Amino acid sequence: MDADFHLDVALIHHPVVNRNDEIIGSAVTNLDLHDIARAGKTFGVTTYWVVTPYPLQQDLATGIVGHWTEGYGRVANSDRAAALSIIRVIASLEEVIMEMTRRHGRRPKVIATSAGGQQCGISYAELRCEIIEQKIPVLLLLGTAWGLAPAVLELADSVLPPILGPGEFNHLSVRSAASIILDRLLGR
């Protein structure tokens, strides 16, 4: 498989839902920045968008990324610098879609992820074919907190099936889910 495809990942911090299905904004975490960027770089993700409308959270994310891509961290760990270089901090999902549309000359196919409850519309195999063989630009949406808000799901063209284990427990970290999803879509 060559790397001539266009898959971006967006980690949505707002709007997401909490355990009571209330619309909230969640906090940016250092682990999500590092681990999803490393998985993204490993699997050929073009851009990893960190979506938060909150200026202090944007500053935090930008500061962490800057430390590893421009500061001492770049010298201390060039692999981490390469991974975090794919991160872009942005205020809204609509801005991500506009930027990708500008970059590719067409709106990306927007694919949501969910741990359950949403109607699935595309399989991993179908999406893999669209990304790799048909070279359709795709934006994969990952939710923080307890998942993507309904307004985000309305912007999606389809939803991937949830990642399920053999038991009833189903509460993976978004970092773990991102790695599994990227492997299913792009792994050799």
C-alpha positions as CSV (number, residue, x, y, z in Angstrom):
1,M,0.0,0.0,0.0
2,D,1.4,3.4,-0.9
3,A,0.8,6.5,1.2
4,D,-1.1,8.3,-1.7
5,F,-4.3,8.8,0.3
6,H,-5.8,11.6,2.2
7,L,-7.1,10.7,5.7
8,D,-7.3,13.4,8.4
9,V,-8.4,12.8,12.0
10,A,-10.3,15.3,14.1
11,L,-10.4,15.0,17.9
12,I,-13.6,16.9,18.9
13,H,-13.5,18.6,22.3
14,H,-16.7,20.6,21.6
15,P,-19.5,19.9,21.2
16,V,-19.4,16.5,22.9
17,V,-21.7,14.9,25.5
18,N,-21.2,14.0,29.2
19,R,-22.5,10.9,30.9
20,N,-25.9,12.6,31.2
21,D,-26.1,13.4,27.5
22,E,-25.6,17.1,28.2
23,I,-23.6,19.1,25.6
24,I,-20.2,20.1,27.1
25,G,-16.7,21.0,26.1
26,S,-13.9,18.7,27.3
27,A,-10.3,19.4,28.2
28,V,-7.4,18.8,25.9
29,T,-5.0,16.2,27.3
30,N,-1.3,15.8,26.8
31,L,-1.8,12.0,26.3
32,D,-4.4,12.4,23.5
33,L,-2.1,14.8,21.7
34,H,0.9,12.6,21.8
35,D,-0.7,9.2,21.4
36,I,-3.1,10.0,18.5
37,A,-0.4,11.9,16.7
38,R,2.0,9.0,17.0
39,A,-0.6,6.6,15.7
40,G,-1.6,9.1,13.0
41,K,2.0,9.4,11.8
42,T,2.5,5.7,11.9
43,F,-0.5,5.1,9.7
44,G,-0.1,8.0,7.3
45,V,-2.7,10.5,8.5
46,T,-2.2,13.8,6.8
47,T,-3.4,16.1,9.5
48,Y,-4.6,15.5,13.1
49,W,-7.0,18.3,14.0
50,V,-7.5,19.2,17.6
51,V,-10.9,20.9,17.7
52,T,-11.6,23.2,20.7
53,P,-13.2,26.7,20.7
54,Y,-11.7,27.6,24.0
55,P,-8.6,29.9,23.7
56,L,-6.9,28.6,26.9
57,Q,-7.3,25.0,25.6
58,Q,-6.0,26.1,22.2
59,D,-3.0,27.8,23.9
60,L,-2.3,24.6,26.0
61,A,-2.4,22.4,22.9
62,T,-0.3,24.8,20.8
63,G,2.3,25.1,23.6
64,I,2.6,21.3,24.0
65,V,3.0,20.8,20.3
66,G,5.4,23.7,20.0
67,H,7.6,22.3,22.7
68,W,8.0,19.1,20.7
69,T,8.2,20.6,17.2
70,E,10.1,23.8,17.8
71,G,11.6,23.8,21.3
72,Y,13.9,21.6,23.2
73,G,11.7,18.5,22.7
74,R,12.5,18.6,18.9
75,V,16.2,18.1,19.7
76,A,15.6,15.6,22.5
77,N,13.2,13.4,20.6
78,S,13.0,13.9,16.8
79,D,10.5,11.0,16.4
80,R,8.0,12.8,18.7
81,A,8.6,16.0,16.8
82,A,7.8,14.2,13.5
83,A,4.6,12.8,15.0
84,L,3.4,16.0,16.6
85,S,4.1,17.9,13.4
86,I,0.8,16.7,11.9
87,I,-1.2,18.4,14.7
88,R,-3.3,21.5,13.9
89,V,-5.3,23.3,16.6
90,I,-8.6,24.8,15.3
91,A,-11.7,26.2,16.8
92,S,-14.5,24.3,15.0
93,L,-15.3,21.2,13.0
94,E,-16.8,23.5,10.3
95,E,-13.4,25.2,9.9
96,V,-11.7,21.8,9.5
97,I,-14.2,20.8,6.7
98,M,-13.7,24.2,5.0
99,E,-9.9,23.8,5.2
100,M,-10.0,20.3,3.8
101,T,-12.4,21.3,1.1
102,R,-10.0,24.1,0.1
103,R,-7.0,21.7,0.2
104,H,-8.6,19.0,-1.9
105,G,-11.0,20.9,-4.1
106,R,-13.9,19.0,-2.8
107,R,-15.6,18.4,0.6
108,P,-14.1,15.4,2.4
109,K,-16.2,12.4,3.3
110,V,-16.9,13.0,7.0
111,I,-17.0,9.8,9.0
112,A,-18.0,9.7,12.7
113,T,-17.0,7.1,15.3
114,S,-19.2,6.0,18.2
115,A,-19.0,3.5,21.0
116,G,-22.6,2.6,20.3
117,G,-26.1,3.8,19.9
118,Q,-25.7,5.4,16.5
119,Q,-26.8,3.8,13.2
120,C,-23.7,2.5,11.4
121,G,-23.5,3.4,7.8
122,I,-20.2,2.2,6.5
123,S,-17.9,-0.8,7.3
124,Y,-14.2,-0.6,7.9
125,A,-13.6,-2.5,4.6
126,E,-15.8,-0.1,2.6
127,L,-14.1,3.0,4.0
128,R,-10.6,1.4,3.6
129,C,-11.5,0.9,-0.1
130,E,-12.6,4.5,-0.5
131,I,-9.5,5.9,1.2
132,I,-6.9,3.7,-0.4
133,E,-8.2,2.6,-3.8
134,Q,-10.6,5.5,-4.7
135,K,-8.4,8.1,-3.0
136,I,-11.4,10.0,-1.6
137,P,-10.4,12.6,1.0
138,V,-11.8,11.4,4.4
139,L,-12.1,13.2,7.7
140,L,-12.5,10.8,10.6
141,L,-14.2,12.3,13.7
142,L,-13.2,11.1,17.2
143,G,-15.1,12.2,20.3
144,T,-13.9,13.0,23.7
145,A,-15.8,12.8,27.0
146,W,-18.8,10.4,26.4
147,G,-18.9,11.0,22.6
148,L,-19.8,13.3,19.8
149,A,-22.8,15.6,20.2
150,P,-25.8,15.2,17.9
151,A,-24.8,18.4,16.0
152,V,-21.5,16.8,15.1
153,L,-23.1,13.5,14.0
154,E,-25.4,15.6,11.7
155,L,-22.4,16.8,9.8
156,A,-21.1,13.3,9.2
157,D,-21.8,11.4,6.0
158,S,-21.7,8.1,7.8
159,V,-20.7,6.3,11.1
160,L,-18.3,3.5,11.6
161,P,-19.3,0.5,13.7
162,P,-18.2,0.6,17.3
163,I,-15.2,-1.3,18.5
164,L,-16.5,-4.2,20.7
165,G,-14.9,-6.7,22.9
166,P,-16.4,-10.1,24.0
167,G,-18.1,-8.7,27.1
168,E,-20.5,-5.9,28.0
169,F,-17.8,-3.4,29.1
170,N,-17.2,-0.8,26.4
171,H,-15.3,2.3,27.4
172,L,-12.0,2.5,25.5
173,S,-9.9,5.6,25.7
174,V,-10.1,7.7,22.6
175,R,-6.3,7.0,22.1
176,S,-6.9,3.3,22.1
177,A,-9.9,3.5,19.8
178,A,-7.9,5.8,17.4
179,S,-5.1,3.2,17.1
180,I,-7.5,0.3,16.5
181,I,-9.5,2.2,13.9
182,L,-6.4,3.4,12.1
183,D,-5.0,-0.1,12.0
184,R,-8.4,-1.4,10.6
185,L,-8.4,1.2,7.9
186,L,-4.8,1.5,6.9
187,G,-2.8,-1.3,8.5
188,R,-0.9,-3.8,6.4
